[in-house]
Amino acid sequence: MSKIKASHILIPKQGQAQETLNQLKSVPAGRKADLFKKLAKSKSTCSSAKKGGSLGSFGRGQMVKEFEKAAFALEVGQMSDLVKTKFGYHIILRTG
C-alpha cells in the first residue's frame, strides 16, 4: 500500500490530548467521525484543523516516523491512541 488517507488532532499537552481522546472514545462508533472533525476544528493546533483535521493522502516518508508508523498500522475507520512526536500529541483517524 503506497498511500493512505488520515485525519488527526494535534495537541501540545498530554493531559489535554488524553481528555480529547477519552471524549472520542466515549461516543458510539457511528458518531465518532463527526465528533473527530468538530474536536479537530476546536482543539487541534495544526493548520489542518480548519479542514476537520484532514491530511488528505500521503505516502511513506512524508510524515515524522512515529506518526507514520501509527497511521499505517491502523485499519480504515480505526483511531489511534496518543502518538507522541516532536510536535506534540496526535490522535489519528485513518479515513482511507
Contact map, one row per residue, 1 for C-alpha under 8 A:
111100000000000000000000000000000000000000000000000000000000000000000000000000000000000000000000
111100000000000000000000000000000000000000000000000000000011000000000000000000000000000000000000
111110000000000000000000000000000000000000000000000000001111000000000000000000000000000000000000
111111000000000000000000000000000000000000000000000000001110000000000001000000000000000000000111
001111100000000000000000000000000000000000000000000000111100000000000000000000000000000000000111
000111110000000000000000000000000000000000000000000001111000000000000010000000000000000000011111
000011111000000000000000000000000000000000000000000111110000000000000000000000000000000000011110
000001111100000000000000000000000000000100000000000011100000000000000000000000000000000001111000
000000111110000000000000000000000001001100111100100010000000000000000000000000000000000001110000
000000011111000010000000000000000000000100111100000000000000000000000000000000000000001111100000
000000001111110110000000000000000000000000111000000000000000000000000000000000000000000111000000
000000000111110110000000000000000000000000001000000000000000000000000000000000000000001110000000
000000000011111110000000000000000000000000000000000000000000000000000000000000000000000110000000
000000000011111111000000000000000000000000000000000000000000000000000000000000000000000110000000
000000000000111111100000000000000000000000000000000000000000000000000000000000000000000000000000
000000000011111111110000000000000000000000000000000000000000000000000000000000000000000000000000
000000000111111111111000000000000000000000000000000000000000000000000000000000000100000011100000
000000000000011111111100000000000000000000000000000000000000000000000000000000000100000000000000
000000000000001111111110000000000000000000000000000000000000000000000000000000000000000000000000
000000000000000111111111000000000000001000000000000000000000000000000000000000000000000000000000
000000000000000011111111100000000000000000000000000000000000000000000000000000001100000000100000
000000000000000001111111110000000000000000000000000000000000000000000000000000000000000000000000
000000000000000000111111111000000000000000000000000000000000000000000000000000000000000000000000
000000000000000000011111111000010011000000000000000000000000000000000000000000000000000000000000
000000000000000000001111111100010000000000000000000000000000000000000000000000000000000000000000
000000000000000000000111111100000000000000000000000000000000000000000000000000000000000000000000
000000000000000000000011111110110000000000000000000000000000000000000000000000000000000000000000
000000000000000000000000111111110000000000000000000000000000000000000000000000000000000000000000
000000000000000000000000001111111000000000000000000000000000000000000000000000000000000000000000
000000000000000000000000000111111000000000000000000000000000000000000000000000000000000000000000
000000000000000000000000001111111110000000000000000000000000000000000000000000000000000000000000
000000000000000000000001101111111111000000000000000000000000000000000000000000000000000000000000
000000000000000000000000000011111111100000000000000000000000000000000000000000000000000000000000
000000000000000000000000000000111111110000000000000000000000000000000000000000000000000000000000
000000000000000000000001000000111111111000000000000000000000000000000000000000000000000000000000
000000001000000000000001000000011111111100000000000100000000000000000000000000000000000000000000
000000000000000000000000000000001111111110000000001110000000000000000000000000000000000000000000
000000000000000000000000000000000111111111000000000100000000000000000000000000000000000000000000
000000001000000000010000000000000011111111110000000100000000000000000000000000000000000000000000
000000011100000000000000000000000001111111110000110110000000000000000000000000000000000000000000
000000000000000000000000000000000000111111110000111110000000000000000000000000000000000000000000
000000000000000000000000000000000000011111110000100000000000000000000000000000000000000000000000
000000001110000000000000000000000000001111111000100000000000000000000000000000000000000000000000
000000001110000000000000000000000000001111111100100010000000000000000000000000000000000000000000
000000001111000000000000000000000000000000111110100000000000000000000000000000000000000000000000
000000001100000000000000000000000000000000011111100010000000000000000000000000000000000000000000
000000000000000000000000000000000000000000001111110000000000000000000000000000000000000000000000
000000000000000000000000000000000000000000000111111111100000000000000000000000000000000000000000
000000001000000000000000000000000000000111111111111111000000000000000000000000000000000000000000
000000000000000000000000000000000000000110000011111110000000000000000000000000000000000000000000
000000000000000000000000000000000000100010000001111111000000000000000000000000000000000000000000
000000100000000000000000000000000001111110000001111111000000000000000000000000000000000000000000
000000111000000000000000000000000000100110010101111111100000000000000000000000000000000000000000
000001110000000000000000000000000000000000000001101111110000000000000000000000000000000000000000
000011110000000000000000000000000000000000000001000011111100000000000000000000000000000000000000
000011100000000000000000000000000000000000000000000001111100000000000000000000000000000000000000
001111000000000000000000000000000000000000000000000000111110000000000000000000000000000000000000
001110000000000000000000000000000000000000000000000000111111010000000000000000000000000000000000
011100000000000000000000000000000000000000000000000000001111110000000000000000000000000000000000
011000000000000000000000000000000000000000000000000000000111111000010000000000000000000000000000
000000000000000000000000000000000000000000000000000000000011111110010000000000000000000000000000
000000000000000000000000000000000000000000000000000000000111111100010000000000000000000000000000
000000000000000000000000000000000000000000000000000000000001111110110000000000000000000000000000
000000000000000000000000000000000000000000000000000000000000111111110000000000000000100000000000
000000000000000000000000000000000000000000000000000000000000101111111000000000000000000000000000
000000000000000000000000000000000000000000000000000000000000000111111100000000000011100000000000
000000000000000000000000000000000000000000000000000000000000001111111110000000000011100001000000
000000000000000000000000000000000000000000000000000000000001111111111111000000000000000000000000
000000000000000000000000000000000000000000000000000000000000000011111111100000000000000000000000
000000000000000000000000000000000000000000000000000000000000000001111111110000010010000000010000
000001000000000000000000000000000000000000000000000000000000000000111111110000010000000000011100
000100000000000000000000000000000000000000000000000000000000000000011111111000000000000000000000
000000000000000000000000000000000000000000000000000000000000000000001111111000000000000000000000
000000000000000000000000000000000000000000000000000000000000000000000111111101110000000000000100
000000000000000000000000000000000000000000000000000000000000000000000001111111000000000000000100
000000000000000000000000000000000000000000000000000000000000000000000000011111000000000000000111
000000000000000000000000000000000000000000000000000000000000000000000000001111100000000000001111
000000000000000000000000000000000000000000000000000000000000000000000000011111110000000000001110
000000000000000000000000000000000000000000000000000000000000000000000000010011111000000000111100
000000000000000000000000000000000000000000000000000000000000000000000110010001111110000000111000
000000000000000000001000000000000000000000000000000000000000000000000000000000111110000000110000
000000000000000011001000000000000000000000000000000000000000000000000000000000011111000011100000
000000000000000000000000000000000000000000000000000000000000000001100100000000011111100011110000
000000000000000000000000000000000000000000000000000000000000000001100000000000000111111111000000
000000000000000000000000000000000000000000000000000000000000000101100000000000000011111111000000
000000000000000000000000000000000000000000000000000000000000000000000000000000000001111100000000
000000000101000000000000000000000000000000000000000000000000000000000000000000000001111110000000
000000000111110000000000000000000000000000000000000000000000000000000000000000000001111111000000
000000000111110010000000000000000000000000000000000000000000000000000000000000000111101111100000
000000011110000010000000000000000000000000000000000000000000000000100000000000000111100111110000
000000011100000010001000000000000000000000000000000000000000000000000000000000111110000011111000
000001111000000000000000000000000000000000000000000000000000000000000110000000111010000001111100
000001110000000000000000000000000000000000000000000000000000000000000010000011110000000000111110
000111100000000000000000000000000000000000000000000000000000000000000010011111100000000000011111
000111100000000000000000000000000000000000000000000000000000000000000000000111000000000000001111
000111000000000000000000000000000000000000000000000000000000000000000000000110000000000000000111
